[in-house]
């Protein structure tokens, strides 16, 4: 069994310089991602591999 999986989504243009894409519900479920009002998706680039990394977090409502 492998720990790899792949999803392909198509981005759509939101404005002249902004694009959006969906996050498949399967990934949200696998990662136990929060989905409430305080849910955030944090994107970063791994400097060693160049891979985009995504973390799902729930921020405090005190912000």
Secondary structure, 3 states (H helix, E strand, C coil): CCCCCCCCCCCEEEECCEEECCCCHHHHHHCCCCCCCCEEEEEEECCCCCCEEEEEEECCCCC
